[in-house]
C-alpha cells in the first residue's frame, strides 16, 4: 500500500486463457466508482502505460477502483497479437466486467483510451458510463493510418508501389499483414475498421469525452464536437473538454501527462452528482 492506494497484479482465468490485470483501489474503504480501462491499440498502448498507471493511482486516491486489462495477445496476457480477434477482445471485456461486478458490486465505467474507445462502443449489454480519452472516432480512418505505416516502410525498403487499397484487399482475402512490428489479423482490424463513434447509438449511457494537446489555447476537435452534438440531438448528452498536456500516446519518448486525470475526476463527479 502506498499513499492510501492498494495496487494488485494478477492473472485472471478467462475462457480464452490467462489475462493479466492490474488493479488500483482505495485502501480500507469500498470504492465509490469502478473503471475498466480499455487500452490503446498497438504501440500507442506501450507509449501510454506510464500516464495511464499514474492516472489510475490518482483515481484510486480519489476513492475509485480501476482495473487495467491486457487483452488477449497483448502485454503479459496469453496468446499472440497476430491471433487476436475483435470478437475475442470483446469476450475479454465482458469477462472483466463480470469480474468487477462480482468483486465490487457496482456497474463499472468503461474508460476507453484512443482505440480502446472503439472497443467501448462495441460492448453490448447493460449501459455503462463511459470515459473517453482522445478517442479514435472513425475506425476505418484509423485502419488507413496503420496501413500507411506499411506503405511508408515498403517505400523505405525499396518496395515501391504498395497502396493502402492493395493492403485492404489482402486483409479482405484473409491475409495477416505485418505493420510496424505487429501482425494484423483481419479478424481483428477489419471489425475495428467498421466501428465508428459517429455511428454508435449510446442510448442512455452517460459519457465524458476528454481531449488533450500541447497547445496553450487548444479546443476540442471539430470532429469530436460534431459527434457529441449529434449524440445530444439523439438524446445522449456528453461532456466534452480539452486540457493542455503532452500527447502521451504518440510522443517519441515515453511521456507523462497528469492533467487528464484531474479533468476526468471533475467530469465524472459531475456525472455522479
C-alpha positions in Angstrom: 0.0 0.0 0.0 1.3 3.4 -0.9 -0.5 6.8 -0.3 -3.8 5.1 0.5 -3.8 3.0 -2.6 -3.7 -0.8 -2.9 -2.2 -1.9 -6.2 -2.6 -5.6 -7.2 -1.3 -7.5 -10.2 -2.9 -10.8 -11.1 -3.5 -13.3 -13.8 -7.3 -14.0 -14.2 -8.6 -17.2 -15.8 -10.8 -16.2 -18.8 -12.3 -18.7 -21.3 -9.7 -17.9 -23.9 -6.7 -18.1 -21.5 -4.9 -16.2 -18.7 -5.4 -12.4 -18.8 -3.1 -10.1 -16.9 -4.8 -7.4 -14.9 -3.5 -4.6 -12.7 -5.9 -3.1 -10.1 -5.7 0.1 -8.1 -8.2 0.6 -5.3 -8.6 2.8 -2.3 -7.3 1.3 0.9 -9.7 0.4 3.7 -12.9 1.5 2.0 -15.3 0.5 -0.7 -14.8 2.4 -4.0 -17.5 4.9 -5.0 -16.9 4.2 -8.7 -15.2 1.5 -10.6 -13.5 1.8 -14.0 -12.4 -0.8 -16.5 -9.5 0.5 -18.6 -9.7 -0.4 -22.3 -6.3 0.4 -23.6 -5.0 2.0 -26.8 -4.0 -0.1 -29.8 -0.6 -1.5 -30.6 2.4 0.8 -30.0 0.1 3.5 -28.6 -0.5 1.2 -25.6 3.2 1.0 -24.9 3.5 4.8 -25.1 0.6 5.3 -22.8 1.3 2.9 -19.9 3.1 5.5 -17.7 0.4 8.1 -17.9 -2.4 5.6 -17.5 -0.8 4.0 -14.4 -0.3 7.4 -12.8 -3.9 8.3 -13.6 -5.3 5.0 -12.2 -3.4 5.6 -9.0 -4.8 9.2 -8.9 -8.3 7.8 -9.4 -7.8 5.4 -6.6 -6.7 8.1 -4.2 -10.0 9.8 -5.1 -11.9 6.7 -4.0 -12.3 4.9 -7.3 -11.1 1.4 -8.2 -9.5 0.8 -11.6 -8.9 -2.5 -13.4 -6.4 -2.4 -16.3 -6.8 -5.4 -18.7 -4.2 -6.7 -21.0 -6.4 -8.0 -23.8 -5.6 -11.4 -25.4 -2.3 -11.3 -27.3 -1.2 -8.1 -25.7 1.0 -7.2 -22.7 1.5 -10.1 -20.4 -1.7 -11.9 -21.3 -1.7 -15.3 -23.0 -1.7 -15.5 -26.8 0.0 -13.9 -29.7 -1.1 -10.5 -31.1 -1.4 -11.9 -34.6 -4.0 -14.4 -33.3 -6.1 -11.7 -31.5 -9.6 -11.1 -32.9 -12.2 -8.4 -32.3 -14.7 -10.9 -31.0 -12.1 -12.4 -28.6 -11.3 -8.9 -27.2 -15.0 -8.2 -26.7 -15.3 -11.5 -24.8 -12.3 -10.5 -22.7 -14.0 -7.2 -21.9 -17.2 -9.0 -20.9 -15.4 -11.3 -18.6 -13.5 -8.3 -17.0 -16.8 -6.5 -16.4 -18.4 -9.6 -14.8 -15.3 -9.9 -12.6 -15.6 -6.3 -11.4 -19.3 -6.6 -10.7 -18.7 -9.6 -8.6 -15.7 -8.0 -6.8 -17.2 -4.6 -6.1 -20.9 -5.0 -6.6 -21.1 -1.9 -8.9 -21.6 -1.3 -12.6 -18.1 -0.3 -14.0 -17.5 2.7 -16.1 -15.7 2.0 -19.3 -12.5 4.0 -19.7 -11.6 3.9 -23.3 -8.3 5.4 -24.4 -7.6 6.0 -28.1 -8.5 2.8 -29.9 -10.0 1.4 -26.7 -12.8 3.9 -27.2 -14.0 1.9 -30.3 -14.0 -1.2 -28.2 -16.1 0.6 -25.6 -18.6 1.5 -28.3 -18.8 -2.2 -29.3 -19.7 -3.5 -25.9 -23.2 -4.9 -25.8 -25.5 -5.4 -22.8 -26.2 -3.1 -19.9 -25.5 0.6 -20.3 -22.2 1.8 -18.7 -21.0 5.2 -18.0 -18.2 5.9 -20.5 -15.0 8.0 -20.1 -13.2 8.6 -23.5 -9.7 9.8 -23.7 -8.6 11.2 -27.1 -10.9 8.7 -28.7 -10.4 7.3 -32.2 -13.6 8.4 -33.8 -13.5 6.5 -37.1 -12.1 3.0 -37.1 -11.9 3.0 -40.9 -9.7 6.1 -41.0 -7.6 4.7 -38.2 -7.0 1.5 -40.1 -5.9 3.5 -43.1 -3.4 5.3 -40.9 -2.0 1.9 -39.8 -1.7 0.7 -43.4 0.1 3.9 -44.4 2.8 2.8 -42.0 3.3 -0.3 -44.0 3.2 1.7 -47.3 5.9 4.0 -45.9 8.0 1.1 -44.7 7.8 -0.6 -48.0 8.9 2.5 -49.8 11.8 3.0 -47.5 12.9 -0.6 -48.2 12.7 0.0 -51.9 9.4 -1.8 -52.4 7.6 1.0 -54.3 4.0 0.7 -55.4 2.3 -0.6 -52.3 -1.0 1.1 -51.7 -3.5 1.0 -48.8 -6.1 -0.3 -51.3 -3.9 -3.3 -52.1 -3.3 -3.9 -48.4 -7.0 -3.7 -47.6 -7.6 -6.3 -50.4 -5.1 -8.6 -48.7 -6.9 -8.2 -45.4 -10.3 -8.9 -47.0 -8.8 -12.0 -48.5 -7.9 -13.2 -45.1 -4.2 -12.4 -45.1 -2.4 -11.3 -41.9 -0.2 -8.2 -42.5 2.9 -7.2 -40.6 2.7 -3.4 -39.8 5.3 -1.6 -37.7 6.3 -4.9 -35.9 2.7 -6.1 -35.3 0.9 -8.9 -37.2 -2.6 -7.5 -38.0 -5.2 -10.3 -38.1 -8.1 -9.5 -40.5 -10.5 -10.7 -37.8 -9.2 -8.0 -35.5 -8.6 -5.0 -37.7 -11.5 -5.3 -40.2 -14.2 -5.2 -37.4 -12.2 -2.4 -35.8 -12.4 -0.5 -39.1 -16.1 -0.9 -39.3 -16.6 0.7 -35.8 -17.3 4.4 -35.6 -18.3 6.6 -32.7 -20.3 8.7 -35.1 -22.5 5.7 -36.0 -22.7 4.5 -32.3 -26.1 4.7 -30.6 -25.1 5.3 -26.9 -28.6 5.2 -25.6 -28.9 6.2 -22.0 -25.2 6.0 -21.3 -23.6 9.0 -19.6 -20.4 10.0 -21.4 -17.4 12.2 -20.6 -15.1 12.9 -23.5 -11.6 14.3 -22.9 -9.1 15.6 -25.5 -5.6 16.9 -24.7 -2.7 18.5 -26.6 0.3 20.8 -26.1 -1.4 24.0 -27.5 -1.8 26.8 -25.0 -5.2 27.8 -26.4 -6.4 24.4 -27.6 -10.0 23.5 -28.1 -11.8 20.1 -28.6 -11.6 18.9 -32.2 -14.3 19.8 -34.7 -14.8 16.1 -35.4 -15.3 15.4 -31.7 -17.7 18.3 -31.4 -19.8 17.1 -34.3 -20.1 13.6 -32.8 -21.1 15.0 -29.4 -23.6 17.4 -30.9 -25.2 14.6 -32.9 -25.4 12.4 -29.8 -27.1 15.3 -27.9 -29.6 15.6 -30.8 -30.4 11.9 -30.4 -30.9 12.3 -26.6 -27.5 11.4 -25.2 -25.7 14.4 -23.9 -21.9 14.1 -23.4 -19.5 16.4 -21.6 -16.6 17.3 -23.9 -13.5 19.0 -22.5 -10.0 19.9 -23.7 -7.0 20.1 -21.4 -3.4 21.0 -22.0 -0.7 18.4 -21.8 1.6 16.1 -23.8 0.0 13.8 -26.4 1.3 10.8 -24.4 0.2 8.2 -26.9 2.4 9.4 -29.7 5.4 11.2 -28.3 8.8 9.9 -29.5 10.0 9.3 -25.9 7.7 8.0 -23.1 6.0 11.0 -21.6 3.6 11.5 -18.6 0.5 13.7 -18.8 -1.1 14.3 -15.4 -3.8 16.8 -16.5 -6.4 14.4 -17.9 -6.8 12.6 -14.6 -8.0 15.6 -12.7 -10.3 16.7 -15.5 -11.7 13.2 -15.6 -12.4 13.3 -11.9 -14.3 16.6 -12.3 -16.3 15.3 -15.3 -17.3 12.0 -13.7 -18.0 13.5 -10.3 -20.4 15.9 -12.1 -22.0 12.8 -13.8 -22.4 11.2 -10.4 -24.0 14.3 -9.0 
